[in-house]
Amino acid sequence: MTGQTMLRPATLVLGGTGKTGRRVAELLIARGVPTRIGSRSGAPPFDWDDRATWAPALRDMEAAYISYFPDVAVPGAVEQVGAFAELALRLGVPRLVLLAGRGEPEAELAEHSVRDSGAELTIVRSTWFSQNFSEGYFTDQVRSGEVALPAGAEREPFVDVDDIADVAVAALTEDGHVGRLYELTGPRLLTFADAVAEIASATGRDIRYAQISIEAYSGLLRDWGVPPAYVALIEYLFTEVMDGRNARLADGVQRALGREPRDFADYARDAAAGGAWSPLAVNG
């Protein structure tokens, strides 16, 4: 951490069972911060689609981490997060940390909607999560030995979700982050094929990468029962956002935490050691 004054504001973590929210909640609890998980299974429950659940979740809180599923770039997210921020301010919850997507104009509109509420806001802009390969829809493909995605030579600065959580917790519990915008990336640019090669090296297995069309990948997602909103988001990310606009490194981790971001190779090594990509069992 940066050595700034540590606060312990009672904090609501939206998406508290997801990739970033779960880690944010764990870190807050470890620091002795009173923490409430904002999810449909929470107590009280929170549901973005049921505004009657918002006020009970915010009651007695002093800060909130806002993670919108599947992404603040999806239709309707701008209005939802803006309305939530306004309610939070009315209920005396001034400090907000918003997770947004890097290079997504629609996500920037959501940022503006939260900023316009007058909140003590910190924005955390993230690129592709490294953990998408071990905790998302790419995982089973890695385990099967072939990853097929609609990405070619475009390079991405994959960011470790643990870095995102560390930055979010710093913004929630320390002075000096209000009003800041942190763009978070890893320390290297990699193609998706490069990332899969790193995973293959970490696992000691032959894991191949194949580039397929966006139509073919969308069809696979639908066959796997992926929600339509997530399929639309993936189509948007692979067809519009992955045009090279994010093929540059940013210094958000360094500015927020005073250290370097975690490298993809370190992530892959630890995920492999933890059994994230053990081969799929074959019945028979």
TORNU-74457 format. One record per residue (C-alpha): residue in one letter; x negated, y, z; residue number from 1. Coordinates in nm, 2 decimals. Each point is the difference from the previous one (the first is absolute). Example, Ala and Ser with C-alpha at 12.3 -4.5 7.8 and 13.67 -1.06 7.14 Angstrom:
! residues 2
@code = a&x = -1.23&y = -0.45&z = 0.78&pos = 1
@code = s&x = -0.14&y = 0.34&z = -0.07&pos = 2
This chain:
! residues 284
@code = m&x = 0.00&y = 0.00&z = 0.00&pos = 1
@code = t&x = -0.10&y = 0.36&z = -0.03&pos = 2
@code = g&x = -0.03&y = 0.09&z = 0.37&pos = 3
@code = q&x = 0.30&y = 0.23&z = -0.01&pos = 4
@code = t&x = 0.25&y = 0.03&z = 0.29&pos = 5
@code = m&x = 0.20&y = -0.33&z = 0.02&pos = 6
@code = l&x = 0.37&y = 0.04&z = 0.04&pos = 7
@code = r&x = 0.26&y = -0.26&z = 0.09&pos = 8
@code = p&x = 0.32&y = 0.12&z = -0.15&pos = 9
@code = a&x = 0.28&y = -0.26&z = 0.00&pos = 10
@code = t&x = 0.00&y = -0.11&z = -0.37&pos = 11
@code = l&x = 0.25&y = -0.15&z = -0.24&pos = 12
@code = v&x = -0.17&y = -0.22&z = -0.26&pos = 13
@code = l&x = 0.23&y = -0.04&z = -0.31&pos = 14
@code = g&x = -0.08&y = -0.31&z = -0.20&pos = 15
@code = g&x = -0.15&y = -0.13&z = 0.32&pos = 16
@code = t&x = 0.00&y = -0.36&z = -0.12&pos = 17
@code = g&x = -0.16&y = 0.08&z = -0.34&pos = 18
@code = k&x = -0.36&y = 0.01&z = -0.12&pos = 19
@code = t&x = -0.09&y = 0.35&z = 0.14&pos = 20
@code = g&x = 0.27&y = 0.04&z = 0.27&pos = 21
@code = r&x = -0.09&y = -0.33&z = 0.17&pos = 22
@code = r&x = -0.36&y = 0.11&z = 0.03&pos = 23
@code = v&x = 0.09&y = 0.35&z = 0.11&pos = 24
@code = a&x = 0.23&y = -0.14&z = 0.28&pos = 25
@code = e&x = -0.27&y = -0.24&z = 0.12&pos = 26
@code = l&x = -0.26&y = 0.28&z = 0.02&pos = 27
@code = l&x = 0.24&y = 0.23&z = 0.18&pos = 28
@code = i&x = 0.10&y = -0.26&z = 0.25&pos = 29
@code = a&x = -0.37&y = -0.09&z = 0.06&pos = 30
@code = r&x = -0.06&y = 0.37&z = 0.09&pos = 31
@code = g&x = 0.28&y = 0.00&z = 0.25&pos = 32
@code = v&x = 0.23&y = 0.21&z = -0.22&pos = 33
@code = p&x = 0.38&y = -0.07&z = 0.06&pos = 34
@code = t&x = 0.10&y = -0.14&z = -0.34&pos = 35
@code = r&x = 0.33&y = -0.09&z = -0.16&pos = 36
@code = i&x = 0.02&y = -0.22&z = -0.31&pos = 37
@code = g&x = 0.23&y = 0.15&z = -0.26&pos = 38
@code = s&x = 0.15&y = -0.29&z = -0.19&pos = 39
@code = r&x = 0.33&y = -0.18&z = -0.05&pos = 40
@code = s&x = -0.10&y = -0.24&z = 0.27&pos = 41
@code = g&x = -0.12&y = 0.27&z = 0.24&pos = 42
@code = a&x = 0.16&y = 0.10&z = 0.32&pos = 43
@code = p&x = 0.18&y = 0.22&z = -0.08&pos = 44
@code = p&x = 0.01&y = -0.10&z = -0.37&pos = 45
@code = f&x = -0.11&y = 0.24&z = -0.27&pos = 46
@code = d&x = 0.13&y = -0.02&z = -0.36&pos = 47
@code = w&x = -0.08&y = 0.26&z = -0.27&pos = 48
@code = d&x = 0.34&y = -0.08&z = -0.16&pos = 49
@code = d&x = 0.19&y = 0.06&z = 0.32&pos = 50
@code = r&x = -0.05&y = 0.36&z = 0.13&pos = 51
@code = a&x = 0.20&y = -0.08&z = 0.31&pos = 52
@code = t&x = -0.31&y = -0.20&z = 0.12&pos = 53
@code = w&x = -0.24&y = 0.29&z = -0.03&pos = 54
@code = a&x = 0.08&y = 0.20&z = 0.30&pos = 55
@code = p&x = 0.00&y = -0.29&z = 0.25&pos = 56
@code = a&x = -0.34&y = -0.10&z = -0.14&pos = 57
@code = l&x = -0.14&y = 0.35&z = 0.05&pos = 58
@code = r&x = 0.14&y = 0.05&z = 0.35&pos = 59
@code = d&x = -0.27&y = 0.06&z = 0.26&pos = 60
@code = m&x = -0.27&y = 0.00&z = -0.27&pos = 61
@code = e&x = -0.26&y = 0.28&z = -0.05&pos = 62
@code = a&x = -0.16&y = -0.12&z = -0.32&pos = 63
@code = a&x = 0.08&y = -0.22&z = -0.30&pos = 64
@code = y&x = -0.19&y = -0.19&z = -0.27&pos = 65
@code = i&x = 0.20&y = 0.00&z = -0.32&pos = 66
@code = s&x = -0.04&y = -0.29&z = -0.24&pos = 67
@code = y&x = 0.28&y = -0.04&z = -0.26&pos = 68
@code = f&x = 0.06&y = -0.34&z = -0.16&pos = 69
@code = p&x = -0.09&y = -0.07&z = -0.27&pos = 70
@code = d&x = -0.16&y = 0.34&z = -0.07&pos = 71
@code = v&x = 0.09&y = 0.37&z = 0.03&pos = 72
@code = a&x = -0.01&y = 0.02&z = -0.38&pos = 73
@code = v&x = 0.32&y = -0.21&z = -0.05&pos = 74
@code = p&x = 0.33&y = 0.17&z = -0.08&pos = 75
@code = g&x = 0.17&y = 0.14&z = 0.31&pos = 76
@code = a&x = -0.31&y = 0.01&z = 0.22&pos = 77
@code = v&x = -0.05&y = 0.38&z = -0.02&pos = 78
@code = e&x = 0.34&y = 0.07&z = 0.14&pos = 79
@code = q&x = -0.03&y = -0.27&z = 0.27&pos = 80
@code = v&x = -0.33&y = 0.09&z = 0.14&pos = 81
@code = g&x = 0.08&y = 0.37&z = -0.01&pos = 82
@code = a&x = 0.33&y = -0.06&z = 0.19&pos = 83
@code = f&x = -0.18&y = -0.21&z = 0.25&pos = 84
@code = a&x = -0.27&y = 0.27&z = 0.06&pos = 85
@code = e&x = 0.27&y = 0.26&z = 0.05&pos = 86
@code = l&x = 0.18&y = -0.22&z = 0.25&pos = 87
@code = a&x = -0.33&y = -0.08&z = 0.18&pos = 88
@code = l&x = -0.07&y = 0.38&z = 0.05&pos = 89
@code = r&x = 0.36&y = 0.06&z = 0.12&pos = 90
@code = l&x = -0.05&y = -0.28&z = 0.26&pos = 91
@code = g&x = -0.33&y = 0.13&z = 0.12&pos = 92
@code = v&x = -0.24&y = -0.23&z = -0.18&pos = 93
@code = p&x = -0.24&y = 0.25&z = -0.16&pos = 94
@code = r&x = -0.31&y = -0.21&z = -0.09&pos = 95
@code = l&x = 0.04&y = -0.21&z = -0.32&pos = 96
@code = v&x = -0.24&y = -0.20&z = -0.20&pos = 97
@code = l&x = 0.12&y = -0.09&z = -0.35&pos = 98
@code = l&x = -0.15&y = -0.29&z = -0.21&pos = 99
@code = a&x = 0.01&y = 0.10&z = -0.37&pos = 100
@code = g&x = -0.14&y = -0.13&z = -0.33&pos = 101
@code = r&x = -0.30&y = 0.15&z = -0.17&pos = 102
@code = g&x = 0.06&y = 0.12&z = -0.36&pos = 103
@code = e&x = 0.38&y = -0.03&z = 0.03&pos = 104
@code = p&x = 0.18&y = 0.32&z = -0.09&pos = 105
@code = e&x = 0.32&y = -0.13&z = 0.15&pos = 106
@code = a&x = -0.17&y = -0.07&z = 0.33&pos = 107
@code = e&x = -0.13&y = 0.35&z = 0.01&pos = 108
@code = l&x = 0.36&y = 0.12&z = -0.02&pos = 109
@code = a&x = 0.06&y = -0.20&z = 0.32&pos = 110
@code = e&x = -0.30&y = 0.16&z = 0.16&pos = 111
@code = h&x = 0.15&y = 0.34&z = -0.07&pos = 112
@code = s&x = 0.34&y = -0.10&z = 0.14&pos = 113
@code = v&x = -0.16&y = -0.10&z = 0.33&pos = 114
@code = r&x = -0.23&y = 0.31&z = 0.01&pos = 115
@code = d&x = 0.30&y = 0.22&z = -0.06&pos = 116
@code = s&x = 0.16&y = -0.12&z = 0.32&pos = 117
@code = g&x = -0.26&y = 0.19&z = 0.20&pos = 118
@code = a&x = -0.15&y = -0.32&z = 0.15&pos = 119
@code = e&x = -0.35&y = -0.02&z = 0.15&pos = 120
@code = l&x = -0.08&y = -0.21&z = -0.30&pos = 121
@code = t&x = -0.30&y = -0.21&z = -0.11&pos = 122
@code = i&x = 0.01&y = -0.16&z = -0.35&pos = 123
@code = v&x = -0.18&y = -0.32&z = -0.06&pos = 124
@code = r&x = -0.03&y = -0.07&z = -0.37&pos = 125
@code = s&x = -0.10&y = -0.36&z = -0.09&pos = 126
@code = t&x = -0.11&y = -0.18&z = -0.31&pos = 127
@code = w&x = 0.06&y = -0.38&z = -0.06&pos = 128
@code = f&x = -0.03&y = -0.20&z = 0.33&pos = 129
@code = s&x = -0.28&y = -0.26&z = 0.01&pos = 130
@code = q&x = 0.25&y = -0.21&z = 0.20&pos = 131
@code = n&x = 0.24&y = -0.03&z = -0.29&pos = 132
@code = f&x = -0.22&y = -0.30&z = -0.10&pos = 133
@code = s&x = 0.05&y = -0.17&z = 0.34&pos = 134
@code = e&x = 0.33&y = 0.13&z = 0.14&pos = 135
@code = g&x = 0.21&y = 0.06&z = -0.31&pos = 136
@code = y&x = 0.13&y = -0.13&z = -0.32&pos = 137
@code = f&x = -0.36&y = -0.06&z = -0.14&pos = 138
@code = t&x = -0.08&y = -0.25&z = 0.28&pos = 139
@code = d&x = 0.15&y = -0.32&z = -0.14&pos = 140
@code = q&x = -0.17&y = 0.07&z = -0.33&pos = 141
@code = v&x = -0.34&y = 0.03&z = 0.17&pos = 142
@code = r&x = 0.07&y = -0.33&z = 0.18&pos = 143
@code = s&x = 0.10&y = -0.17&z = -0.33&pos = 144
@code = g&x = -0.34&y = 0.09&z = -0.16&pos = 145
@code = e&x = 0.13&y = 0.25&z = -0.26&pos = 146
@code = v&x = 0.11&y = 0.36&z = 0.04&pos = 147
@code = a&x = 0.20&y = 0.13&z = -0.29&pos = 148
@code = l&x = 0.08&y = 0.38&z = 0.00&pos = 149
@code = p&x = 0.07&y = 0.27&z = -0.25&pos = 150
@code = a&x = -0.33&y = 0.18&z = 0.06&pos = 151
@code = g&x = -0.31&y = 0.02&z = -0.22&pos = 152
@code = a&x = -0.30&y = 0.23&z = 0.01&pos = 153
@code = e&x = 0.16&y = 0.26&z = 0.24&pos = 154
@code = r&x = -0.20&y = 0.04&z = 0.32&pos = 155
@code = e&x = 0.15&y = 0.05&z = 0.34&pos = 156
@code = p&x = -0.16&y = 0.10&z = 0.34&pos = 157
@code = f&x = 0.18&y = -0.27&z = 0.20&pos = 158
@code = v&x = 0.04&y = 0.11&z = 0.36&pos = 159
@code = d&x = 0.01&y = -0.22&z = 0.31&pos = 160
@code = v&x = 0.33&y = 0.02&z = 0.19&pos = 161
@code = d&x = -0.20&y = 0.00&z = 0.33&pos = 162
@code = d&x = -0.15&y = 0.34&z = -0.11&pos = 163
@code = i&x = 0.35&y = 0.13&z = -0.07&pos = 164
@code = a&x = 0.11&y = -0.10&z = 0.34&pos = 165
@code = d&x = -0.31&y = 0.15&z = 0.17&pos = 166
@code = v&x = 0.07&y = 0.34&z = -0.18&pos = 167
@code = a&x = 0.37&y = -0.01&z = 0.09&pos = 168
@code = v&x = -0.07&y = -0.07&z = 0.37&pos = 169
@code = a&x = -0.26&y = 0.28&z = 0.01&pos = 170
@code = a&x = 0.26&y = 0.24&z = -0.14&pos = 171
@code = l&x = 0.26&y = -0.12&z = 0.25&pos = 172
@code = t&x = -0.22&y = 0.01&z = 0.31&pos = 173
@code = e&x = -0.27&y = 0.27&z = -0.06&pos = 174
@code = d&x = -0.01&y = 0.37&z = -0.04&pos = 175
@code = g&x = -0.13&y = 0.14&z = -0.32&pos = 176
@code = h&x = 0.19&y = -0.19&z = -0.26&pos = 177
@code = v&x = 0.33&y = 0.20&z = -0.03&pos = 178
@code = g&x = 0.03&y = 0.16&z = -0.34&pos = 179
@code = r&x = -0.27&y = -0.23&z = -0.16&pos = 180
@code = l&x = 0.04&y = -0.21&z = -0.31&pos = 181
@code = y&x = -0.23&y = -0.30&z = -0.01&pos = 182
@code = e&x = -0.05&y = -0.19&z = -0.33&pos = 183
@code = l&x = -0.12&y = -0.35&z = 0.09&pos = 184
@code = t&x = -0.20&y = -0.22&z = -0.22&pos = 185
@code = g&x = -0.26&y = -0.27&z = 0.04&pos = 186
@code = p&x = -0.37&y = 0.07&z = -0.08&pos = 187
@code = r&x = 0.00&y = -0.16&z = -0.35&pos = 188
@code = l&x = 0.20&y = -0.01&z = -0.32&pos = 189
@code = l&x = 0.11&y = -0.34&z = -0.11&pos = 190
@code = t&x = 0.21&y = -0.15&z = -0.27&pos = 191
@code = f&x = 0.26&y = -0.26&z = 0.10&pos = 192
@code = a&x = -0.23&y = -0.26&z = -0.16&pos = 193
@code = d&x = -0.29&y = 0.13&z = 0.21&pos = 194
@code = a&x = 0.21&y = -0.03&z = 0.31&pos = 195
@code = v&x = 0.10&y = -0.36&z = -0.08&pos = 196
@code = a&x = -0.37&y = -0.08&z = -0.06&pos = 197
@code = e&x = -0.08&y = 0.14&z = 0.34&pos = 198
@code = i&x = 0.26&y = -0.23&z = 0.15&pos = 199
@code = a&x = -0.13&y = -0.30&z = -0.19&pos = 200
@code = s&x = -0.35&y = 0.07&z = 0.13&pos = 201
@code = a&x = 0.13&y = 0.03&z = 0.36&pos = 202
@code = t&x = 0.20&y = -0.32&z = -0.02&pos = 203
@code = g&x = -0.26&y = -0.20&z = -0.20&pos = 204
@code = r&x = 0.28&y = -0.10&z = -0.24&pos = 205
@code = d&x = 0.06&y = 0.03&z = -0.37&pos = 206
@code = i&x = 0.27&y = 0.27&z = -0.01&pos = 207
@code = r&x = 0.07&y = 0.14&z = -0.35&pos = 208
@code = y&x = 0.15&y = 0.33&z = -0.11&pos = 209
@code = a&x = 0.24&y = 0.03&z = -0.30&pos = 210
@code = q&x = 0.14&y = 0.32&z = -0.14&pos = 211
@code = i&x = 0.37&y = -0.04&z = -0.10&pos = 212
@code = s&x = 0.26&y = 0.25&z = -0.12&pos = 213
@code = i&x = 0.21&y = 0.20&z = 0.24&pos = 214
@code = e&x = 0.31&y = -0.17&z = -0.15&pos = 215
@code = a&x = -0.14&y = -0.35&z = 0.09&pos = 216
@code = y&x = -0.10&y = 0.11&z = 0.35&pos = 217
@code = s&x = 0.34&y = 0.16&z = 0.07&pos = 218
@code = g&x = 0.16&y = -0.32&z = -0.11&pos = 219
@code = l&x = -0.21&y = -0.20&z = 0.24&pos = 220
@code = l&x = 0.09&y = 0.23&z = 0.29&pos = 221
@code = r&x = 0.37&y = -0.04&z = -0.08&pos = 222
@code = d&x = -0.04&y = -0.38&z = -0.01&pos = 223
@code = w&x = -0.16&y = 0.02&z = 0.34&pos = 224
@code = g&x = 0.30&y = 0.19&z = 0.14&pos = 225
@code = v&x = -0.18&y = 0.33&z = 0.05&pos = 226
@code = p&x = 0.25&y = 0.28&z = 0.07&pos = 227
@code = p&x = 0.08&y = 0.22&z = -0.30&pos = 228
@code = a&x = -0.12&y = 0.32&z = 0.16&pos = 229
@code = y&x = -0.34&y = -0.16&z = 0.05&pos = 230
@code = v&x = -0.01&y = -0.13&z = -0.36&pos = 231
@code = a&x = 0.07&y = 0.35&z = -0.12&pos = 232
@code = l&x = -0.27&y = 0.14&z = 0.22&pos = 233
@code = i&x = -0.26&y = -0.25&z = -0.13&pos = 234
@code = e&x = 0.10&y = 0.09&z = -0.36&pos = 235
@code = y&x = -0.05&y = 0.37&z = 0.08&pos = 236
@code = l&x = -0.34&y = -0.05&z = 0.17&pos = 237
@code = f&x = -0.14&y = -0.22&z = -0.28&pos = 238
@code = t&x = 0.14&y = 0.19&z = -0.29&pos = 239
@code = e&x = -0.03&y = 0.36&z = 0.12&pos = 240
@code = v&x = -0.22&y = 0.04&z = 0.30&pos = 241
@code = m&x = -0.28&y = -0.23&z = -0.12&pos = 242
@code = d&x = -0.11&y = 0.23&z = -0.28&pos = 243
@code = g&x = -0.33&y = 0.09&z = 0.15&pos = 244
@code = r&x = 0.12&y = 0.28&z = 0.22&pos = 245
@code = n&x = -0.11&y = -0.18&z = 0.32&pos = 246
@code = a&x = -0.34&y = -0.11&z = -0.14&pos = 247
@code = r&x = -0.19&y = 0.22&z = 0.24&pos = 248
@code = l&x = -0.10&y = -0.03&z = 0.36&pos = 249
@code = a&x = 0.14&y = 0.22&z = 0.28&pos = 250
@code = d&x = -0.14&y = 0.09&z = 0.34&pos = 251
@code = g&x = 0.32&y = -0.02&z = 0.22&pos = 252
@code = v&x = -0.14&y = -0.28&z = 0.22&pos = 253
@code = q&x = -0.32&y = 0.18&z = 0.06&pos = 254
@code = r&x = 0.18&y = 0.33&z = 0.08&pos = 255
@code = a&x = 0.25&y = -0.15&z = 0.23&pos = 256
@code = l&x = -0.22&y = -0.26&z = 0.18&pos = 257
@code = g&x = -0.36&y = 0.11&z = -0.05&pos = 258
@code = r&x = -0.10&y = -0.34&z = -0.15&pos = 259
@code = e&x = -0.01&y = -0.17&z = -0.34&pos = 260
@code = p&x = 0.30&y = -0.19&z = -0.13&pos = 261
@code = r&x = -0.01&y = -0.38&z = 0.00&pos = 262
@code = d&x = -0.12&y = -0.17&z = -0.31&pos = 263
@code = f&x = 0.21&y = -0.25&z = -0.20&pos = 264
@code = a&x = -0.27&y = -0.27&z = 0.03&pos = 265
@code = d&x = 0.02&y = 0.03&z = 0.39&pos = 266
@code = y&x = 0.38&y = -0.03&z = -0.02&pos = 267
@code = a&x = -0.02&y = -0.31&z = -0.23&pos = 268
@code = r&x = -0.26&y = -0.17&z = 0.22&pos = 269
@code = d&x = 0.21&y = 0.05&z = 0.32&pos = 270
@code = a&x = 0.33&y = -0.10&z = -0.17&pos = 271
@code = a&x = -0.16&y = -0.31&z = -0.14&pos = 272
@code = a&x = -0.15&y = -0.09&z = 0.34&pos = 273
@code = g&x = 0.35&y = 0.04&z = 0.15&pos = 274
@code = g&x = 0.15&y = -0.25&z = -0.24&pos = 275
@code = a&x = 0.20&y = 0.25&z = -0.20&pos = 276
@code = w&x = -0.06&y = -0.18&z = -0.33&pos = 277
@code = s&x = -0.01&y = -0.36&z = 0.10&pos = 278
@code = p&x = 0.11&y = -0.20&z = -0.31&pos = 279
@code = l&x = 0.37&y = -0.07&z = -0.03&pos = 280
@code = a&x = 0.09&y = -0.35&z = 0.13&pos = 281
@code = v&x = 0.11&y = -0.24&z = -0.28&pos = 282
@code = n&x = 0.28&y = -0.25&z = 0.10&pos = 283
@code = g&x = -0.01&y = -0.35&z = -0.11&pos = 284
